[in-house]
Every structure is written in C-alpha cells, then in structure tokens.
Amino acid sequence: MNAGGRLIDLSIPKVMGILNITPDSFYDGGRHNTVDTALRQAEKLLAEQADILDIGAYSSRPGAADVSASDEQARLLPVIEAISTRFPGTILSIDTFRADVARAAIAAGAHIVNDIAGGTLDDQMFATVSELQVPYILMHMRGTPNTMQRLTTYEDIVQDISLFFGRQVAILRSLGVKDIILDPGFGFAKTLEQNYALLRRIDELHVHGLPLLGAISRKSMIYKKLGITAEEALNGTTVLNTVLLTKGVQILRVHDVRAAKEAIALLQ
C-alpha cells in the first residue's frame, strides 16, 4: 500500500491506532478533542508502535449528534497539522464519509481515507479518492449511523457484504483507484449474532484479493456479550483480534495499540 509515497508492507499485520477528537464517541469521547490532548494521545499511540493513526471528528455511534462538514474540518485540520509537525513521517488516516472533508484532510497532510459508508453517503467520494490517488478503506454499512440498527436483514451476512464489496470495488477500479482495503464493518447495521457470524467467516472475504481491516476494539459485540462495560473490554478485544489475525486480517484498528502489537508478535 502506497501512503504518501511510503510503501506499507502488509505481509506482517499492521496496527491502526484510533484517535477520536470527538466529544461523544462511545469509548473515549471528549478525552482527546483539543489539539494538546490529541497530541498527547498521538504520542502515546506512536510510543506503543502504531503503524497508522486514524483520526475521526464525527462520532458514528448510534444516536450521536450530527456534525456539519465545516465543524468536522475545524476539528480535524488543526490536529492533522499539529501531528504532522510534531511527529513527521506519521501515516495518518482520516475517518470521514464526506468527500470535501477528505480532500481538505489530505491537503493538510493526511494519507489515507477511511470511509465508514463505503461511498454510499457522498456520491463524490469515489471520484475524489481517484483524483487524490490515496489508499481508500471501503467499509460496509447500511443507512446512516442513526438508522443502521434498523437495517439488519440479510439473506446471508457474508455473501451480502461480499456482493456490496464487489460492486463498490468495480466502480473504484474503473476510476483508477489502486489501493483499496476492505472493512466489513463490525457493529454497523449488524446484530450481535451477525457480528459473530461475520467474525467466524471473515476469511471468505479474501476472495476479493484485497487487504482486510478488522475494527472490533471495545465494541458492544464484546461488552454486551460479556455483560461488562467498554472500559472493561480490553481482554475481549485482544481475544477477538487474535481470531481476526488467524483468519488473515492484515490491519487491526484499535484503541489499545500495545496489546494488538503483542498479539501480532506472538503469532509470527
């Protein structure tokens, strides 16, 4: 994967550290939503050897408040610029479904677009990614964060996701997008049971011949099943990340970088 002229070798799995600069994300909302606190968290994630930082300024948890594109940019751009200055060489991914926000973030120094909507919420996203020629993370979701939990009917959860990926990848390829990563979207328009069916069969998505990203860190599929809180879900996260690694997932998106790096090291 070519990120800003730097080649990322995915033959050894990589860890994407989550940096939420939102006031209301489900686990760490409000902790890192100033430039100074974001820089401190970036430093911590990098010290734990994160390969990529994924910066998000729009909470996608169910029921989260809407954020305008201008507010999303106002949150994102100072943080991107500050991290690029303080920690040069850091590979930055931007978690957004808006093409204009993606464009501004890449111009500010980011390298990867991580789209939770897989191109379904902004009809300019694919053309923008093609023009920018940056890696694109294509996630599966239905509806919006506020409606997705009512859109959980599938004929076959894995086959339906795979068909979605096939259609979207074909469009991206026709536009000349080279680096595409697939994220099946654990927790997005999926019931708890569907999340575990997807976990068991995620290796079937290798049929597309593209890298897979797994993002299950501290999600409700863990803490609801165990009857605990998100704060108590690190052990469960590590267990399920290990399952993902055994099924060939190449990127883990996590809040806790050190635990993920240790899981990777133990499986090499």
Buried (B, 14 or more C-beta within 10 A) or exposed (E): BEBBEEEBEBEEBBBBBBBBBBBBBBBBBEBBBBBEBBBEBBEBBBEBEBBBBBBBBBBBBBEBEEBEBEEBBEBBBBBBBBBBEEBEEBBBBBBBBBBBBBBBBBEBBBBBBBBBBBBBBBEBBBBBBBBBEBBBBBBBBBBBBBEBBEBBEBEEBBEBBBEBBEEBBEEBEEEEBEBBBBBBBBBBBBBEEBBBBBBEBBBBBBEBEBBBBBBBBBBBBBBBBEEEEBEEBBEBBBEBBBBBBEBEBBBBBBBBBBBBBEBBEEEE
